[in-house]
Amino acid sequence: MMIIPHLILRKDSKILLTRRSPTNKIWASHWHCVTGSIEAGESPKEAIIREAKEEIGIKLQDVTLETTVFLIEKDYFDFMKKFYALELFFVSDLGDAQEPTNLEPSKQDSLGWFDPYKLPEPMIPGVAFGIKSYFNNQRYVEFRNV
């Protein structure tokens, strides 16, 4: 099972989303949150702080874990298998002096601010579920997409 940290970055009642490049092997051209893998020796919180700096060039001052999603879905590469993950949704407000910039254009081709109740399409299903769960004040949820 994978542990995947995500960032719900808020500003002026909107959230920042990134769109995966059309050349990505997984979820090409789908919208999602800032996310990434946890490196050796890192906690999930440390990983999302690092990913925010690497992907969009911001330094997070305060980040809190708000929603956890236990995810089971069909494996992206082999629909006969199941993929299991624990998705952690951290939340932070963007500081006034910072402006997100796409620092990884080969991985993501767009950034945008969206109303969390009107998410763009197409969006990675588990990520959309996690965002909706956070805004519905749900701290732990299960998403089964098999």
C-alpha positions in Angstrom: 0.0 0.0 0.0 1.2 3.5 -0.9 1.0 6.6 1.3 0.4 9.6 -0.8 0.4 13.2 0.6 -1.7 15.9 -1.2 -1.9 19.6 -0.6 -5.2 21.6 -0.6 -3.8 25.1 -1.0 -6.5 27.8 -0.2 -6.7 31.4 -1.2 -9.7 33.7 -1.4 -12.2 30.8 -1.1 -10.5 28.9 -4.0 -8.1 26.0 -4.1 -5.0 25.6 -6.4 -5.0 22.6 -8.7 -2.5 21.4 -11.3 -3.1 19.6 -14.5 -0.9 16.6 -15.4 0.9 16.9 -18.6 -0.6 14.9 -21.6 2.7 12.9 -21.7 2.3 11.5 -18.2 2.0 7.8 -18.0 -0.7 8.0 -15.2 -3.7 10.2 -15.3 -2.5 12.3 -18.3 -4.3 15.7 -18.6 -6.2 15.2 -15.4 -6.4 17.8 -12.6 -5.2 17.1 -9.1 -3.5 18.7 -6.1 0.1 19.3 -5.5 1.3 15.8 -4.5 4.3 13.5 -4.6 6.2 10.6 -3.1 7.6 10.4 0.3 11.4 10.1 0.2 13.5 8.0 2.6 13.6 9.5 6.1 10.7 11.9 5.4 7.4 12.2 7.1 4.3 12.7 4.9 4.1 16.3 6.2 7.8 17.0 5.3 7.2 15.4 1.9 4.2 17.7 1.1 6.2 20.8 2.2 9.1 19.8 0.0 6.8 19.0 -3.0 5.1 22.4 -2.7 8.5 24.1 -3.0 9.6 21.8 -5.9 6.4 21.9 -7.9 5.0 25.4 -7.4 7.8 27.3 -5.6 6.1 28.1 -2.4 7.3 27.8 1.2 4.5 26.5 3.5 4.5 28.1 6.9 1.6 26.1 8.4 0.2 22.8 7.1 -2.2 20.5 8.9 -3.5 17.0 8.1 -7.3 17.4 7.7 -8.6 14.4 5.7 -7.4 10.8 5.2 -8.8 8.6 2.4 -8.3 4.9 2.3 -8.4 4.2 -1.5 -9.0 1.0 -3.4 -9.3 1.2 -7.2 -8.4 -0.7 -10.3 -4.7 -0.7 -11.0 -4.0 1.9 -13.7 -1.9 -0.5 -15.7 -3.6 -3.8 -15.0 -7.4 -3.6 -14.5 -7.3 -7.2 -13.2 -5.4 -6.0 -10.1 -6.3 -3.6 -7.3 -4.4 -0.5 -6.2 -4.4 0.4 -2.5 -3.4 3.7 -1.0 -3.7 5.9 2.0 -4.1 9.4 0.7 -3.4 12.2 3.2 -4.9 15.7 2.5 -2.9 18.4 4.1 -4.4 22.0 4.1 -2.6 25.4 4.1 -3.5 28.9 3.2 -1.3 30.7 0.7 0.7 33.6 2.1 0.1 37.0 0.6 3.7 37.4 -0.5 3.8 34.2 -2.5 2.6 33.3 -6.0 2.6 29.7 -7.2 4.6 29.0 -10.4 4.7 25.9 -12.4 8.3 24.7 -11.8 7.8 21.3 -13.4 6.3 21.9 -16.8 7.2 18.4 -18.0 5.0 16.9 -15.3 2.2 19.4 -15.2 1.1 21.8 -17.9 -1.2 24.1 -16.1 -2.1 25.7 -12.7 -5.4 27.2 -11.7 -7.5 28.4 -8.9 -10.9 26.7 -8.6 -14.1 26.9 -6.5 -13.9 23.6 -4.4 -17.6 23.0 -5.1 -17.0 23.2 -8.9 -14.0 21.1 -9.6 -12.6 21.0 -13.2 -12.9 17.9 -15.4 -11.3 15.6 -15.9 -10.0 15.1 -12.4 -8.4 12.2 -10.7 -11.3 10.5 -9.0 -9.7 9.8 -5.6 -8.3 13.3 -5.4 -11.7 14.8 -6.2 -13.2 12.5 -3.5 -10.6 13.7 -1.0 -11.2 17.4 -1.7 -15.0 17.0 -1.4 -14.6 15.0 1.8 -12.4 17.8 3.3 -15.0 20.4 2.4 -17.7 18.2 3.9 -15.7 18.1 7.2 -15.0 14.4 6.9 -11.7 13.4 8.5 -11.6 9.7 7.5 -13.3 8.3 4.4 -13.0 5.2 2.2 -13.1 5.4 -1.6 -13.7 2.2 -3.5 -13.6 2.5 -7.2 -13.3 -1.1 -8.4 
